[in-house]
Amino acid sequence: MSHRARGKPVGSGCAISDLTDQRASHWNAAYTSRGAEGVSWYQAVPQMSLDLIEALHIPRGLAVIDIGSRCFGARRPPRRRGFSDLTALDISASAQEEVRSRFGASAVLRLHEDLLDWQPDRRYDLWHDRAVFHFLVGETDRRRYLETMHAAMRPRGFLILATFALDGPEFCSGLPVVRYSAEDLSLILGDTFEPLETRREIHTTPKGTIQPFTWWPVAFARLESDYPSLQGTRKP
């Protein structure tokens, strides 16, 4: 498997393309200015992700997608736990290069895509997102995220979602974020997803900043349900 170059976005042409380019430039600049191990979300070992994968008893032969490459860019990513069908989706070419350097050129399918414009061409058993969803401050973007997640996940699949907690930062990497409690995430995702449990993590950035996270792991998502309204989402 190899890196798949991203095509021109579909939809409204230049307007979408310009937004995608702006987002890509922002995240590429974060890697360029701070280095892969200096970005605020870096973890040498994604311990909470690995712990939740074990707690959910996810079979090693299932298909895993890592949204934002937060897990696969770590020094000890999940391939060392026996997974082989791995996909990393990221808008940043620099992040994709970090995944390639960790795994090699063919061990992970690298999708250089804007999640908000991506059209999945297959289904995944585990959707893993640590610290992407909370950057979506607009309802339209959040709904698009949920639509894409539903399209990409197999019925009865697994979800691991992590966002800043209510006492987390209001901005990250120069951008506003939305902070969530476990109850907020339950309201947004509705009864389509029933968390096995919720957890709290205190993440320390490479610069020593404390960032509390809310983790929301789900086993056996009931994807036949409609995705819920986002009217109850907290404002940033």
PLY file of the C-alpha trace (Angstrom):
ply
format ascii 1.0
element vertex 236
property float x
property float y
property float z
element edge 235
property int vertex1
property int vertex2
end_header
0.00 0.00 0.00
1.26 3.47 -0.77
0.48 7.12 -0.37
-2.49 8.14 -2.47
-2.28 11.66 -3.80
-5.29 13.76 -3.15
-7.43 14.85 -6.09
-9.12 18.20 -6.51
-11.99 18.56 -4.04
-15.49 17.98 -5.34
-18.37 20.29 -4.61
-18.14 24.03 -5.07
-14.80 24.07 -6.87
-12.36 26.81 -5.96
-14.06 27.80 -2.70
-13.63 24.30 -1.25
-10.17 23.97 -2.74
-9.07 27.25 -1.15
-10.35 26.17 2.29
-8.60 22.83 1.95
-5.35 24.53 0.96
-5.62 26.88 3.94
-6.17 24.01 6.36
-3.32 22.00 4.84
-0.96 24.98 5.02
-1.83 25.57 8.68
-1.06 22.01 9.76
2.02 21.70 7.57
3.34 24.88 9.19
2.77 23.40 12.65
4.99 20.42 11.80
7.57 22.58 10.04
7.93 25.07 12.88
7.87 22.62 15.80
8.91 19.27 14.36
6.92 16.03 14.59
7.84 15.54 18.26
7.23 19.18 19.16
3.59 19.56 18.15
1.24 19.87 21.09
-0.58 16.57 20.47
2.58 14.44 20.25
2.84 11.35 22.42
5.77 8.97 22.27
3.38 6.20 23.32
-0.38 6.67 22.68
-1.13 4.81 25.90
-4.80 5.68 26.28
-5.49 4.66 22.68
-3.70 1.36 23.18
-5.46 0.73 26.50
-8.88 1.34 24.95
-8.13 -0.90 21.99
-7.42 -3.65 24.51
-10.51 -2.81 26.59
-12.74 -3.03 23.51
-11.25 -6.45 22.61
-10.78 -5.42 18.98
-9.65 -8.38 16.82
-6.28 -7.76 15.22
-7.44 -8.56 11.69
-9.94 -5.70 11.54
-9.52 -2.54 9.47
-8.41 0.53 11.45
-8.45 4.18 10.35
-6.63 6.86 12.33
-8.12 10.30 11.71
-5.39 12.93 11.91
-2.53 10.41 12.30
-2.33 11.10 16.05
-1.87 7.43 16.93
0.13 6.21 13.94
2.58 9.11 14.21
3.62 8.02 17.69
6.95 6.36 18.36
5.18 3.12 19.37
2.07 2.91 17.15
-0.47 0.04 17.15
1.17 -2.09 14.44
3.37 -3.41 17.22
0.21 -4.75 18.82
-0.51 -7.01 15.85
-2.70 -4.86 13.59
-2.02 -5.02 9.87
-4.94 -3.35 8.00
-4.10 0.24 8.88
-5.07 3.54 7.25
-3.97 7.03 8.30
-5.94 10.02 7.02
-4.47 13.49 7.32
-4.69 16.77 5.45
-1.04 17.48 6.23
1.63 16.11 3.93
4.12 16.56 6.76
2.02 14.32 9.02
1.83 11.72 6.28
5.60 11.77 5.96
5.89 11.15 9.70
3.66 8.07 9.38
5.82 6.85 6.50
8.95 7.30 8.59
7.43 5.28 11.47
6.00 2.42 9.40
7.82 2.44 6.07
6.35 3.12 2.67
3.87 0.25 2.45
2.73 -0.87 5.93
0.05 1.82 6.28
-2.27 3.17 3.59
-1.76 6.92 3.80
-4.70 9.04 2.66
-3.71 12.65 2.05
-7.25 14.00 2.34
-9.33 16.80 3.80
-11.72 14.87 6.04
-14.50 17.36 5.36
-14.32 16.62 1.65
-13.28 12.95 1.72
-15.54 10.33 0.18
-14.71 6.88 1.66
-14.38 4.06 -0.85
-14.33 1.29 1.76
-15.48 0.54 5.30
-13.49 0.37 8.53
-14.03 -1.57 11.74
-12.36 0.96 14.06
-12.54 4.75 13.68
-9.91 6.38 15.91
-9.83 10.15 16.39
-7.73 11.79 19.06
-7.94 15.59 18.87
-9.49 16.26 15.45
-13.22 16.53 16.15
-12.81 19.35 18.67
-11.38 21.62 15.95
-14.73 21.58 14.15
-16.39 24.65 15.64
-19.14 24.99 13.03
-22.28 22.86 13.02
-21.99 22.23 9.27
-18.49 20.84 9.69
-19.52 18.66 12.61
-22.44 17.25 10.67
-20.19 16.55 7.69
-17.79 14.73 10.02
-20.59 12.52 11.35
-21.91 11.81 7.86
-18.45 10.74 6.73
-17.89 8.62 9.83
-21.18 6.81 9.29
-20.30 6.20 5.63
-16.86 4.86 6.51
-17.68 2.60 9.48
-18.96 -0.94 9.25
-22.14 -1.72 11.20
-21.30 -3.04 14.67
-17.92 -1.37 14.45
-15.79 0.39 17.07
-15.21 4.07 17.77
-12.53 5.74 19.88
-13.04 9.50 20.08
-11.06 11.96 22.20
-11.63 15.70 22.55
-10.60 18.43 24.93
-12.53 18.22 28.19
-14.60 21.11 29.56
-11.59 22.34 31.52
-9.28 21.97 28.52
-7.85 24.83 26.47
-10.11 27.09 24.41
-7.52 27.37 21.65
-4.97 24.93 20.28
-2.34 25.42 17.58
-3.70 28.91 16.99
-7.27 27.72 16.35
-10.45 27.78 18.47
-11.80 24.46 19.69
-15.01 23.09 21.19
-14.63 21.42 24.59
-16.78 18.43 25.50
-17.89 16.41 28.46
-18.85 12.76 28.03
-22.50 13.89 28.25
-21.95 16.37 25.40
-20.54 13.65 23.17
-23.44 11.36 24.04
-25.86 14.11 23.03
-24.11 14.66 19.70
-23.67 11.00 18.78
-27.01 9.85 20.15
-28.13 6.27 20.68
-26.32 5.14 17.54
-23.25 4.85 19.75
-23.19 3.51 23.30
-19.89 4.05 25.10
-18.32 1.12 26.90
-17.09 3.65 29.43
-15.72 7.16 29.41
-12.29 8.18 30.54
-10.37 11.32 31.35
-6.75 11.87 30.42
-4.36 14.62 31.40
-2.05 15.13 28.45
1.20 17.05 28.90
2.45 18.72 25.72
6.15 18.74 24.77
6.29 22.28 26.22
4.78 21.15 29.51
1.26 22.52 29.03
-1.53 20.51 30.66
-4.45 19.52 28.40
-7.36 17.51 29.87
-9.10 15.17 27.41
-12.45 13.37 27.38
-12.27 9.87 25.86
-15.34 8.14 24.48
-14.83 4.49 23.38
-17.68 2.59 21.72
-18.10 -1.10 20.94
-20.63 -2.34 18.37
-21.97 0.91 16.95
-25.58 0.69 15.80
-25.06 2.44 12.49
-28.50 1.65 11.18
-29.76 4.62 13.25
-29.89 8.13 11.86
-27.22 10.50 13.10
-28.60 12.92 15.65
-29.12 16.66 15.63
-26.21 18.83 16.66
-28.36 21.56 18.21
-27.14 20.69 21.70
-23.46 21.19 20.90
-21.59 23.53 23.22
-20.22 26.71 21.75
-16.44 27.17 21.78
0 1
1 2
2 3
3 4
4 5
5 6
6 7
7 8
8 9
9 10
10 11
11 12
12 13
13 14
14 15
15 16
16 17
17 18
18 19
19 20
20 21
21 22
22 23
23 24
24 25
25 26
26 27
27 28
28 29
29 30
30 31
31 32
32 33
33 34
34 35
35 36
36 37
37 38
38 39
39 40
40 41
41 42
42 43
43 44
44 45
45 46
46 47
47 48
48 49
49 50
50 51
51 52
52 53
53 54
54 55
55 56
56 57
57 58
58 59
59 60
60 61
61 62
62 63
63 64
64 65
65 66
66 67
67 68
68 69
69 70
70 71
71 72
72 73
73 74
74 75
75 76
76 77
77 78
78 79
79 80
80 81
81 82
82 83
83 84
84 85
85 86
86 87
87 88
88 89
89 90
90 91
91 92
92 93
93 94
94 95
95 96
96 97
97 98
98 99
99 100
100 101
101 102
102 103
103 104
104 105
105 106
106 107
107 108
108 109
109 110
110 111
111 112
112 113
113 114
114 115
115 116
116 117
117 118
118 119
119 120
120 121
121 122
122 123
123 124
124 125
125 126
126 127
127 128
128 129
129 130
130 131
131 132
132 133
133 134
134 135
135 136
136 137
137 138
138 139
139 140
140 141
141 142
142 143
143 144
144 145
145 146
146 147
147 148
148 149
149 150
150 151
151 152
152 153
153 154
154 155
155 156
156 157
157 158
158 159
159 160
160 161
161 162
162 163
163 164
164 165
165 166
166 167
167 168
168 169
169 170
170 171
171 172
172 173
173 174
174 175
175 176
176 177
177 178
178 179
179 180
180 181
181 182
182 183
183 184
184 185
185 186
186 187
187 188
188 189
189 190
190 191
191 192
192 193
193 194
194 195
195 196
196 197
197 198
198 199
199 200
200 201
201 202
202 203
203 204
204 205
205 206
206 207
207 208
208 209
209 210
210 211
211 212
212 213
213 214
214 215
215 216
216 217
217 218
218 219
219 220
220 221
221 222
222 223
223 224
224 225
225 226
226 227
227 228
228 229
229 230
230 231
231 232
232 233
233 234
234 235
